[in-house]
Amino acid sequence: MKYQCFLIKYAEIGIKGKNRYMFEDALIRQMKFAVKEAGDFIIWKESGRIFLKGAEGCDFDQDEVIEALKRVFGISHICPMVMHDSKEYDDVVKAVIDYWNDCYGEQALTFKAVVRRADKRFPMSSMPFAAQLGHELLQVYKNIKVDVHTPDVMLNVEIRDKVYIYSEEIMGPGGMPVGTNGKAMLLLSGGIDSPVAGYMIAKRGVRLDATYFHAPPYTSERAKEKVVELARLVARYSGPIDLHVINFTDIQMAIYEKCPHEELTIIMRRYMMQMAENIAKNNNGLALITGESLGQVASQTIQSLSVTNEVCTLPVFRPCIGLDKQEIVEISEKIGTFETSILPYEDCCTIFVAKHPVTKPNLNVIKKSERKLEGVIEELLERAYATDEVIHIR
């Protein structure tokens, strides 16, 4: 079946009030961004519906378009449709019969016909016309039956400027269109969790920037390339990301040399959060995002997270906080980041891991240890900020 256009359904946007048009417009912008490489398309909205079709002369790959739309937050369902110009009764009936033949042939199926008559000039109202279409199909296909409760096929006919016919509803990702809920800074490492966290917050309409802390020569250029690739994979859903790459080596070495080794991870995380927050504020970011999951490692106990949070004034979003590792892995596999995340190129968080890290840090003790960095850390932070390499992920 060659589909000519697509009906795009949304869910959460529909409960918005007078500003619903803003969310619809944001969704259309994201759709245009998603399908631009698949061809030239026309997208318009009409009576709570969004439609997409190829521009005149555009011969597109419908599977490619569907895959692109399945990565657009805000879409609940994608409905491939055929359309017909004539709204004469006999022409509509023939179009429906032809559609059934192309899609289902002689299969023994149950169905329900549903008509939505947006064009009130059409002489027959929705329910009687749906019943009549069902009757016409039963006359042609003897091995099909009507089931209004749990049909195998929900046959939809929309009568608008043209007649649109569809029966397939492909699940979209749901959520809210990216850009409708501010911008936040993702602390992106080379692991499994942080790309998932970015995906989950982007699904709530948040635009993403990202910060990656690089520690050459202890982390290789391949580790950086891995993170850039992870940002690219997340950007398929979130839209463009500005990835800030910060050289963290000198700060990490100073912490290693001057602070107790069991506190290395906590102190390192505090400086990372502080730096990421400053970068976020300089780029209109309103929150931080991390991939932390409660109790997964020593730095993610409730005591550790409390001490880490103390350096932040922006809210910190941790969407993976209540998920176990397998649940996070399943999401990473779904969004296509898992295979890249498990490549054996370690980030700076895994290079300097203490043998016996503190799991219940005391804030006063941590601050006392950090005072050993006074007179050194200020210059190191300034030098680290100066290394900020911004990679535009599109």
Secondary structure, 3 states (H helix, E strand, C coil): CCCCEEEEECCHHHHCCCCHHHHHHHHHHHHHHHHCCCCCEEEEEECCEEEEEECCCCCCCHHHHHHHHCCCCCCCEEEEEEEECCCCHHHHHHHHHHHHHHHCCCCCCEEEEEEEECCCCCCCCHHHHHHHHHHHHHHHCCCCEECCCCCCEEEEEEECCCEEEECCCEECCCCECCCCCCEEEEECCCCCHHHHHHHHHHCECCEEEEEEEECCCCCCHHHHHHHHHHHHHHHHHHCCEEEEEEECHHHHHHHHHHCCHHHHHHHHHHHHHHHHHHHHHHCCCCCEECCCCCCCCHHHCHHHHHHHHCCCCCCEECCCCCCCHHHHHHHHHHHCCHHHHCCCCCCHHHHCCCCCCCCCCCHHHHHHHHHHHCCCHHHHHHHHHHCCEEEEEC
